[in-house]
Amino acid sequence: MSTDLDSLIKGFSEYKRDTVNFEDKKHKGLLELGQDPSILMIACCDSRVDPAIITNCDAGDMLVVRNIANLVPPYIEDEKHSSLQAAIEFSICYSQVKDIVVMGHSRCAGIRTLLNRVIDDLIPSHPLEQWTQVAEPAARAAVEEIPLASIDEQTCLCSRKAVGISLDNLKEYPWVKHAIEKEALNVHGWYFNLAKAELEAFDQDTGLYSLISD
C-alpha cells in the first residue's frame, strides 16, 4: 500500500537524479570543505513555510532552525538541553554567521493555540502551552488591539508582534550580544504572508513592517 513516505522516497530519487552532480564545483566544495553559511534562519516548523524553498536557497546557503511559532525564548544560563541555544552558539562561534533572521508568518497554527488559551484565560499546563507562553505578551496585545476581529486576524497580528519579542530575547544571548557589539552580526525580523506571497521586514525601532519583496 502506498504511503506518504513513499512520496518522500520517490522525491529523493528525483532529487538525486535531477539535482545532485558530483562533478559540480559547489557540490564538491560542500563535500570536501564543509559548509560556510553566513545566515541563520529561525523559522516556524509549519509545513507550508520552508525557508529554503521560499527564498530559493541551495544546499549550504544558510543554517536553519525551526520550531513551533519561530520563537526565541529568553536566554537561560544553566539550560543543559536547549537545541535553540546550541544552534545559536554554533552559528556564531563556529560558523561566524553575519546575519540572523527570525521569520514569522501569517495564520500560524502555533500562535493560534496561544491565542485560544489566552482568550479562554487558561494557565499553561503542557509543553505546547509552556513553549508558546514566550509570546503571551504579543497575544494579549493583539486581543486588546483588535478585540472584535476574527481569530485569523488576531493570529496574524500576534505573529507579527511575536517576532519583536523573539528579537529582543535573541539580542540578550551572550554570543549574539558580543557579536553585535563587535559589529560582526546583524539580527532581522521577517514576516511571510502566505496569502499574498509577500515578504516583509520588521523595523526594530518603530515596530512596523515594510515590503522587501515584489
Summary of the structure (lengths in Angstrom):
residues: 214
radius of gyration: 18.8
end to end distance: 43.3
largest distance: 58.8
contacts: 611
relative contact order: 0.13
helix: 47%
strand: 16%
